[in-house]
Amino acid sequence: MTDVGTPPQAINAIPLRHPWRWVAAVVIIVLVALFLYGAATNPAYGWSTYREYLFNERIMLGVLNTLQLTVYSMVIGIVLGVVLTIMRLSSNPVLGAVSWVFLWIFRGTPVYVQLAFWGLFPTIYQNLRIGVPFGPALFEFNLQALSIPFALAIIGLALNEAAYMAEIIRAGITSVPEGQMEASTALGMSWGMAMRRTVLPQAMRVIIPPTGNEVISLLKTTSLVTAVPYAFDLYSIATREIAARTFQPVPLLLVAATWYLVITSILMVGQFYLERYFSRGASRKLTTKQLEALALAQQPPAG
C-alpha cells in the first residue's frame, strides 16, 4: 500500500505513432511553399507598388484614423454596454424592456445599414433643437451645415458595439455564483464594493476573451464607415483614393491587409496578457496533494 506522503509513481506511457500526420504536414508545407513562390513571382501582385505605399504618408494617416475610430467607439461601447447590462439585470421592467429593445434592434440589423442611417441623420433631422419640451428652444443646430462624418461614424460603431458588449458583460456577471455576492454582503460590503472587489474580478475571466475578439472585429468593421460616408480610414484611403489613382487595387489591398494584421497582432498580444492577469489563482493543473488524494482514491480497499 502506498504511503500517504509518497507521491504517485509516474506512468510509463508509450506514445502512439501517427505516420499520416507527418504525411499531411509535408503535403501542407509543399502547398504553402508553392503558393508563396507563385505569389512572389506573379507580377499581378505588384510588389514594387506594395513596397512603395506600405509606409506612405496617406496610408499612415488612414492607420491613425482607423485606430481612433476603434478606440473611441470601443470605449463608448463598453460604457454603454455596462449601462445596458445594469438596466437588463434591473428589477425595473421598464428599464429591462428598453435594454432588450436596444439589443434587439442593434444586434438584429446589419452594421452597414446602421452606418448608412447615421450618414443620413443630418438629412432626416436638419435642425436639432434643445430646449423645454413643447416650449421655447434654448439651442438650435443646423446639422447639415456641420461636417461631422467622423463623429457620426463613431456613434454608429459605438452603438452597435454597445449591444454586443452588454451581452458579454451580462454573461460575465451571471457566471459568478450568487453566493459570492451574498458572502460579500455578509462581510459588510456595500453592493458597489462587492461588485468591484468580488464579482467583477471573477467575471473578468469570462469578459476579457470575447471583449478582445470584439475589439479585433471592430477594427475590421471600421472599413465599413464609407457608408456614413467617411473616406479617411485605412481601407478607404488605400482602395478608393490611391488604388483608384494608380489602377493597381491588388497591391493596395495587400498594404491595407498588412496594417490590419499588424494592429490585430498587437491587440492579440495585449489580450493574452490581460487574460493571464485576470486568470491569476485559477489553474487547471492539479496540485501534489490533489494528485496524492486521487491516487489513494483509486487504490482498491485493503483485505
C-alpha positions as MATLAB code, in Angstrom:
seq = 'MTDVGTPPQAINAIPLRHPWRWVAAVVIIVLVALFLYGAATNPAYGWSTYREYLFNERIMLGVLNTLQLTVYSMVIGIVLGVVLTIMRLSSNPVLGAVSWVFLWIFRGTPVYVQLAFWGLFPTIYQNLRIGVPFGPALFEFNLQALSIPFALAIIGLALNEAAYMAEIIRAGITSVPEGQMEASTALGMSWGMAMRRTVLPQAMRVIIPPTGNEVISLLKTTSLVTAVPYAFDLYSIATREIAARTFQPVPLLLVAATWYLVITSILMVGQFYLERYFSRGASRKLTTKQLEALALAQQPPAG';
ca = [
       0.000    0.000    0.000;
       1.366    3.433   -0.898;
       2.085    5.821    1.985;
       0.088    8.992    2.154;
       3.222   11.152    1.983;
       4.630    9.312   -1.046;
       3.853   10.988   -4.379;
       2.212    8.755   -7.011;
       4.550    6.991   -9.384;
       4.811    8.274  -12.947;
       3.080    6.212  -15.612;
       5.430    4.797  -18.238;
       3.255    5.592  -21.243;
       4.418    4.823  -24.771;
       3.065    7.370  -27.279;
       1.242    6.036  -30.331;
       2.766    6.558  -33.734;
       0.815    8.652  -36.250;
       2.663    8.483  -39.589;
      -0.211   10.048  -41.549;
       0.132   13.233  -39.535;
       3.648   13.689  -40.897;
       2.443   12.959  -44.424;
      -0.307   15.561  -44.100;
       2.184   18.078  -42.652;
       4.586   17.568  -45.575;
       1.770   17.996  -48.103;
       0.616   21.215  -46.435;
       4.165   22.623  -46.319;
       4.661   21.859  -50.016;
       1.362   23.521  -50.952;
       2.161   26.618  -48.886;
       5.628   26.848  -50.432;
       4.175   26.581  -53.941;
       1.626   29.303  -53.174;
       4.271   31.644  -51.717;
       6.566   31.075  -54.714;
       3.714   31.737  -57.139;
       2.699   34.895  -55.294;
       6.286   36.174  -55.162;
       6.815   35.681  -58.909;
       3.373   36.798  -60.084;
       3.562   40.385  -61.442;
      -0.168   40.908  -60.789;
       0.558   41.312  -57.088;
       2.610   44.435  -57.818;
       5.174   44.020  -55.056;
       7.070   47.146  -56.118;
       3.896   49.211  -55.636;
       3.304   47.410  -52.337;
       6.740   48.448  -51.034;
       6.256   51.982  -52.315;
       2.981   52.595  -50.477;
       3.451   50.469  -47.339;
       4.704   53.468  -45.324;
       3.108   56.143  -47.468;
       2.016   59.292  -45.629;
      -1.618   58.884  -46.675;
      -1.605   55.228  -45.610;
      -0.209   56.173  -42.197;
      -2.977   58.779  -41.864;
      -5.513   56.033  -42.576;
      -3.914   53.808  -39.928;
      -4.153   56.627  -37.372;
      -7.779   57.363  -38.207;
      -8.674   53.668  -38.053;
      -7.090   53.376  -34.610;
      -9.007   56.425  -33.422;
     -12.282   55.029  -34.724;
     -11.591   51.731  -32.964;
     -10.524   53.187  -29.615;
     -13.222   55.847  -29.334;
     -16.002   53.514  -30.445;
     -14.862   50.720  -28.138;
     -14.615   52.956  -25.067;
     -18.091   54.381  -25.669;
     -19.403   50.897  -26.454;
     -18.066   49.477  -23.172;
     -19.559   52.329  -21.124;
     -22.948   51.982  -22.813;
     -22.685   48.198  -22.509;
     -22.271   48.489  -18.729;
     -25.316   50.776  -18.541;
     -27.386   48.398  -20.669;
     -26.290   45.449  -18.524;
     -27.385   47.221  -15.337;
     -30.714   48.023  -16.984;
     -31.092   44.420  -18.181;
     -30.383   42.979  -14.716;
     -32.563   45.569  -13.004;
     -35.848   44.535  -11.391;
     -37.488   47.519  -13.059;
     -39.490   46.104  -16.019;
     -39.321   49.386  -17.960;
     -35.507   49.526  -17.829;
     -35.285   45.854  -18.739;
     -37.633   46.308  -21.699;
     -35.738   49.348  -23.007;
     -32.445   47.452  -22.783;
     -33.923   44.406  -24.538;
     -35.351   46.522  -27.395;
     -31.986   48.282  -27.846;
     -30.193   44.947  -28.099;
     -32.869   43.567  -30.422;
     -32.518   46.456  -32.872;
     -28.743   46.875  -32.944;
     -27.935   43.155  -32.951;
     -30.653   42.336  -35.460;
     -29.743   44.834  -38.194;
     -26.519   44.914  -40.276;
     -23.901   47.381  -39.108;
     -23.580   48.734  -42.659;
     -27.266   49.662  -42.635;
     -26.850   51.369  -39.272;
     -23.863   53.378  -40.512;
     -25.766   54.386  -43.635;
     -28.625   55.581  -41.432;
     -26.255   57.711  -39.355;
     -24.835   59.131  -42.561;
     -28.355   60.251  -43.498;
     -29.064   61.584  -39.996;
     -28.327   65.245  -40.930;
     -30.769   64.884  -43.818;
     -33.513   63.381  -41.674;
     -33.030   65.847  -38.820;
     -31.787   69.016  -40.475;
     -32.203   71.191  -37.374;
     -31.533   69.897  -33.865;
     -33.249   71.875  -31.123;
     -32.571   71.620  -27.402;
     -34.938   73.269  -25.001;
     -38.100   72.912  -22.930;
     -40.446   70.147  -24.233;
     -43.303   71.758  -26.156;
     -41.741   75.107  -25.257;
     -39.068   77.508  -26.442;
     -35.778   76.190  -27.803;
     -32.604   77.105  -25.930;
     -30.137   75.927  -28.552;
     -30.535   75.097  -32.214;
     -28.025   73.419  -34.510;
     -28.137   73.113  -38.276;
     -26.737   69.608  -38.740;
     -26.430   69.975  -42.497;
     -24.064   72.928  -42.011;
     -21.787   70.811  -39.801;
     -19.172   68.445  -41.229;
     -19.333   65.602  -38.723;
     -18.870   62.304  -40.618;
     -16.112   61.233  -38.200;
     -18.383   61.764  -35.173;
     -21.299   60.023  -36.901;
     -19.068   57.048  -37.729;
     -18.038   56.781  -34.065;
     -21.655   56.990  -32.907;
     -22.744   54.283  -35.352;
     -19.919   51.916  -34.424;
     -20.254   52.582  -30.679;
     -23.997   51.927  -30.518;
     -23.606   48.689  -32.431;
     -20.728   47.615  -30.209;
     -22.641   48.503  -27.035;
     -25.305   45.927  -27.864;
     -22.729   43.134  -28.030;
     -20.726   44.338  -25.028;
     -23.903   44.396  -22.921;
     -24.407   40.675  -23.502;
     -20.736   39.901  -22.878;
     -20.722   41.804  -19.587;
     -24.036   40.253  -18.530;
     -22.687   36.756  -19.252;
     -19.567   37.505  -17.202;
     -21.525   38.785  -14.199;
     -24.053   35.951  -14.223;
     -21.214   33.399  -14.438;
     -20.170   34.307  -10.878;
     -22.139   32.256   -8.303;
     -24.696   34.237   -6.318;
     -23.087   33.015   -3.121;
     -20.104   35.277   -3.816;
     -22.299   38.377   -3.596;
     -24.136   37.040   -0.552;
     -20.876   36.289    1.245;
     -19.523   39.754    0.456;
     -22.713   41.360    1.745;
     -22.493   39.266    4.924;
     -18.996   40.666    5.483;
     -20.412   44.175    5.486;
     -19.569   45.215    1.929;
     -21.886   47.514    0.023;
     -23.285   46.469   -3.345;
     -20.757   48.575   -5.219;
     -17.819   47.338   -3.151;
     -18.908   43.718   -3.549;
     -19.162   44.160   -7.315;
     -15.761   45.869   -7.506;
     -13.824   43.535   -5.194;
     -15.566   40.184   -5.551;
     -17.821   39.818   -8.588;
     -16.044   41.801  -11.310;
     -12.539   40.287  -10.751;
     -14.056   36.841  -11.265;
     -16.307   37.972  -14.096;
     -13.341   39.439  -15.990;
     -12.112   35.905  -16.710;
     -15.246   35.443  -18.795;
     -15.456   39.002  -20.129;
     -11.891   39.535  -21.402;
     -11.677   36.843  -24.173;
     -14.855   37.848  -26.062;
     -14.095   41.531  -25.480;
     -10.707   41.060  -27.138;
     -12.443   39.424  -30.080;
     -14.878   42.344  -30.250;
     -12.018   44.856  -30.381;
     -10.423   42.977  -33.271;
     -13.782   42.676  -35.018;
     -14.438   46.401  -34.520;
     -11.037   47.234  -36.013;
     -12.034   45.445  -39.217;
     -15.575   46.832  -39.139;
     -14.150   50.355  -39.454;
     -13.692   49.564  -43.153;
     -17.479   49.979  -43.492;
     -17.555   53.638  -42.427;
     -17.678   54.591  -46.104;
     -21.443   54.189  -45.641;
     -21.516   57.330  -43.444;
     -19.666   58.469  -45.661;
     -16.248   58.815  -44.047;
     -13.394   58.331  -46.518;
     -10.274   58.759  -44.387;
      -9.899   55.339  -42.779;
      -7.219   52.873  -43.840;
      -9.394   50.881  -46.246;
     -10.889   53.937  -47.950;
      -7.559   55.678  -48.478;
      -5.891   52.505  -49.785;
      -8.633   51.326  -52.129;
     -10.757   54.353  -53.043;
      -8.079   57.025  -53.159;
      -4.678   55.545  -54.039;
      -5.831   52.437  -55.929;
      -8.263   54.498  -57.980;
      -5.385   56.749  -58.991;
      -2.783   54.069  -59.705;
      -5.206   51.498  -61.171;
      -3.475   48.803  -59.078;
      -6.002   47.578  -56.490;
      -4.221   44.329  -55.570;
      -1.015   45.780  -54.031;
      -3.024   48.450  -52.189;
      -5.322   45.779  -50.770;
      -2.207   43.950  -49.584;
      -0.951   47.159  -47.955;
      -4.240   47.573  -46.082;
      -4.264   43.888  -45.105;
      -0.703   44.148  -43.781;
      -1.540   47.035  -41.473;
      -4.714   45.328  -40.271;
      -2.644   42.240  -39.459;
      -0.017   44.292  -37.610;
      -2.591   46.055  -35.445;
      -4.529   42.841  -34.853;
      -1.353   41.039  -33.769;
      -0.593   43.764  -31.227;
      -4.150   43.559  -29.890;
      -3.879   39.782  -29.583;
      -0.684   40.116  -27.524;
      -2.416   42.601  -25.233;
      -5.401   40.280  -24.896;
      -3.083   37.402  -23.933;
      -1.506   39.348  -21.071;
      -4.879   40.626  -19.857;
      -6.265   37.101  -19.787;
      -3.226   35.880  -17.867;
      -3.519   38.758  -15.392;
      -7.179   38.123  -14.590;
      -6.681   34.332  -14.512;
      -4.374   34.519  -11.507;
      -5.396   31.980   -8.887;
      -7.377   29.904  -11.362;
      -5.428   26.863  -12.584;
      -6.486   23.721  -14.387;
      -3.445   21.822  -13.067;
      -3.807   19.579  -10.014;
      -1.557   20.208   -7.032;
       0.635   17.489   -5.485;
      -1.819   16.944   -2.645;
      -4.691   16.626   -5.089;
      -2.738   14.054   -7.123;
      -1.979   12.083   -3.947;
      -5.630   12.100   -2.918;
      -6.656   10.999   -6.419;
      -4.116    8.130   -6.374;
      -5.322    6.954   -2.953;
      -8.940    7.108   -4.038;
      -8.205    4.817   -6.997;
      -6.488    2.151   -4.856;
      -8.527   -0.988   -4.079;
      -9.615   -1.346   -0.427;
      -7.353   -3.442    1.790;
      -8.415   -7.001    2.595;
];
